[in-house]
Amino acid sequence: MINLDILIFAAHPDDAELGCGGMIASMVKQGYKVGIVDLTEGEMSSRGTIVTRYDEAKIASEILGLHYRKNLQIADSIIKNNRANQEKIIQEIRSTKPDICFIGAPSDRHPDHGKATNLCADAIFYSGLIKIKTQDQVSQELQEVWRPHHVFHYMQDRPIDYQIILDISDVWDIKVRAMAAYTTQFNASSDDDLPKTFISDPLFFQQLEARARYFGHLGGCTYGEPFAYHNLPAGVKNFDSFFQHKQKR
């Protein structure tokens, strides 16, 4: 398994691209190793199939330049916060050893989003407990405990109490292409035979751009993505990142 700098958890394929695709593209561009773990196959979606969702996720992953992607095949619309599902997530954390994890919104329009976030938040904490034993899925060896150093929430459909806005202006086009890879889900043609949904309407993509421009405005850039730090406050050792326009003496 590859050791990752950043690991994103998402309830469904396309959630990560929608919520933090710009962050992913930006971090990959800066040389960080980034992965996504989708909890479900999105099999309960009104549009598309399990096969098309895998195909779309593969294309989106290539566009973003991901180093790793996994689907845990937890039942869509039945995301339970139980030990069996927690252990699936713990295994991923312990095998990839990310410094930072991103999880979805604490609550959202889609019930799966909040349920997935609560499940992931608990599993991330439990991944640091030595008395919870897990095995590597390939080698079957006992895994070392690991807990990410930082956990952030990305915004989904509804606003969250954010503290950070990331400038994604230089990778906005990558995020758009990654989202558009899910052709069964977004920008539906008016004459296709699939059911019309909240996200299939082309106006949904226009709203996403308007939102990114709004947060970009707040953050002093063209396009931005908001993030909340899980379990504030966030501890820092220095203020180096706040002196971007000055050289150290």
Secondary structure, 3 states (H helix, E strand, C coil): CCCCCEEEEECCCCHHHHHHHHHHHHHHHCCCCEEEEECCCCCCCCCCCHHHHHHHHHHHHHHHCCCEEEECCCCCCCCCCCHHHHHHHHHHHHHHCCCEEEECCCCCCCHHHHHHHHHHHHHHHHCCCCCCCCECCCCCCECCCCCCCEEEEECCCCCCCCCEEEECHHHHHHHHHHHHCCCCCCCCCCCCCCCCCCCCCHHHHHHHHHHHHHHHHHHCCCCEEEEEECCCCCCCCCCHHHCCCCCCC
